[in-house]
Each structure stands twice: as structure tokens, then as C-alpha cells.
């Protein structure tokens, strides 16, 4: 099963500022805002945002605490993002920490004309003009406009470009086009103070301004696997064909074939379907090597929905995890063996519902095959619906997640 970390970020942009504005003459007051976080009509967490102003600048801090079930496993995940900026809202340092069953940490420091980013033991740079998404609402509150590069600390510091479309008084539709390809969207309702009072992101996560009492009240835990699943109606026939309703363009990965029919997309599922990916370099059949790698992954990794979300870097040595862990671990071993491999994000038939899932496709030297290491299948298929094919990195995982929200209904044919 696949449920990635929930992330709620307000991304707003409009006209391009030609020069950095002057710092305010009067120091702004410190502020604190509380939110409850909802998914599928159920509360899954809370968030607290604070602004602490000084003579030299502001420290913006957001702490998001999520509690939920994955099957029978209860999980808690706390994410903290802290942004240090000048009084003119020019950021200089960003830190991100995520604590769950394990801990991850990342930092970005502005030096000259670049941001220096350190994450999971790796280093890279971003353009200095890029703003962390968390500070953009403050810029909007002050200027009423912003356009330019934005990065998401909680999503591997990935980079994109944002803009905004006002649709009603105090209601904005924000869009961030990530360099990795997908578009992240949110609908934002503003309060009288110019700060968000309600935010709905493209994954259906809702944040609502709350009082201290509302934000600290206990709530029953919801199973995220069920909350994010798609009901599957009708009766399964021998041909394994179903219809999907949504804004969909399925990739030509092996184990599925799709065509448009009326208002739906009809999909046939079978491990024998070859797909239509560009052929790799011809060579000897490496299917037996692929099967051996799947066996090695299965022998090392124990299925555990309580395990934290893996990174592409640590998946190669992971010993427990979910389908993403299995897919990334297999992809890492296949890459070491020089077997062309990519990751697929999509849905898996699970009784009368479709649940989020990840697997891989590999080039055997003669054909592409689906490889589902979580279930020990190579070739896999018959119950897998691939929605996106991508690289085994943070940007690729985000690209895959963007496709998951496009399926609205499904029925057997």
C-alpha cells in the first residue's frame, strides 16, 4: 500500500516584483495561527504557525503534527519548517525536520547568488531568487502579488514556478508548476488579516483556521489507506477490464492497455500485455536476474506500514517498509546491475477498491516487464493500474503522486 507524507503548503503568486521592497518602518507584531488538518472528511492532524519579529528580521515557524492509521498500525508524524528572513522578507536560512518512526533533516542557506541545500547526505544548489513556499503568504499579505521561483522544503526542496488566479473576493487559486513536471494546486480563502483561513490542496487535504481549543481537542484516527482508496463497483469478469472516470492519460507501461470510450477510459489488465515504452538496447534475456533481485529484496525487507517514508538514498539498505520501499529498493539494485528500470505510481486492485501502490518496470534485454517487488512478482500485472512512470528520486515520486488524485471512479466491465 502507498500513502506518502501529507504536506500542506500555501503557494501564491501573481505579478513579478522588479525589486526587493524596503523593510517596514514599524516592526510588525508577532503572530500565531492554528489549523486543523482534514482528509476525506476526517481530521488527521493539526498545525501551528508563528511569526516572531525583531529589529533585524522574522523567524517563521510551522509545525505540523499528523496522527493516523495505516491498516492496524497507528502512526504519528511531526514536520517542522523554520524560515529566517530579513524585515524585507528576504530569506537567508531554511530548515526542515520530519520525525516519525525515523528522522529526516534538510537545510538551505543562501550564499551569494545560490541556495546551498543539504538533504539526506547530499548537496545541491537552487537559485537565490527562489523563495521557500512557507514565506510566500507573508509576501502576498504585504504586497498583494508575487511571481517567481518557489521551492518546497518538505518535498525534498524541489523547485518550481508559481502564479495565482483570483476567483472571488478573498479567494485565490494557486498553482505551482514544478520543474519535475507536475503541477501542485491549492484553493486559498483569506481572512480579514490577509492570512489563510482555509486551504484545500490538490490531494484533497484541507487546513482550516482553528482556535486553541479546537486545535488541541482529541480526534479519532482514520485509516489513510481506506481514506485515499477509490471504490471499485461492478463484478470482475475473466477479461480483467475496467473503466476509469477522471482526467486521465495512462502511460504505456507493460501489463495494461487503455483506450478512450465515451466518458471513461477503458483499461485492460494482464501481465502478458507488453505496453509501448521505447525499446532499450537489445541483449540477452535478463529475466532470471530480475527475479533474483526481487527475491533478494523480499528476503531483506519485511512489510511494515509503520515504517517511515523511505528516501531513494536509504531504500537500498532498508529492512522494513511499504510498497514504495520495495519499489525503490528493487530499483536501486537493478540500477547497480545495469538493468534499465523506472518506477511506476498507480493503483492496485484490492477487493472492491483501488489502493495506492508503487512498483517498477525493467528492460529484460528483449522487452519491458512490470516488476512488483512488494508481492514478489516478475512479470507482474493483472491487478496493477499505472498512472505515472518516473525516476526513483524525490522529484519523480512527487510527479507520481500528482497523478493519483485524477481517478474519481472505477467500475469493472
ABEGO torsion letter per residue (X at the ends): XBBBBBBBBBBBBBBBBABBBBBBABBBBBBBBBBBBBBGGBBAEBBBBBBBBBAAEBBBBBBBBBBBBBEABBBBBBBBBBBBBBAAGBBABBBBBBBBABBBBBBBBBBEABBBBBBGGBBBBBBAABBBAAAAAAAAAAAGBBBEBBBBAAAGGBBBBBBBBBABBGBBBBBBBBAAGBBBBBBBBBBAAGBBABBBBAAGBBBBBBBAAAAABBBBBBBAAAAABBBBBEBBBAAGBBBBBEBBBBBBBBGBBBBBBEABBBBBBBAABAEABBBBBBBBBAAAAAAAAAAAAAAABBBBAABBBBBAAAAAABABEBAAAAAAAAAAAAAAAGBBBBBBBBBBBBEABBBBBBBBBBBAGABBBBBBAAAGBOBBEGABBBABBBBBBAAAAAAAAAAAAABABBBBX
